[in-house]
């Protein structure tokens, strides 16, 4: 897993078995991440969609606190994108 963090926006790129989980994800499901200091960040899935590999706009800073997770589709020809909004405590 590679990660890029700017502000409270995360972009994650997964390969392998996580792709199986992501293709079955639904809006409203929770994603939890922990940073190096063991702080927990909970996100609620807001959307899931497929794009072409050259559609890098999905990584643009949206100006809010969100997570963007990207993996390949089953045949590797496209990218599955899952976004989630940070839940406030």
Phi, psi and omega in degrees: 000131173254149179220146178230125182236124173228129186055234175248029178255129180245141170237125183237139180239116184247150171228163176085215189295338179297332179298326178295319179294316184294326182290345179254007183287149181232154176305139180093343177294155182259139173240129179242134177234151176237138177270183183299333180270009179067025171283137182261136177237120180255133180236146174253125182298128181253331177197160178216129183204166182250138177228167174284154182303332182274359181274077184279355178302337180295344178265357180298148177292117182275354178082010178228180180267098183221165172246141174234121180245133183231135174214170178280151171289172184307318182270358176079002185275341181226178180240135174268127181244129177237129177241152178214148179265139178294130177276132179277142180266000000 
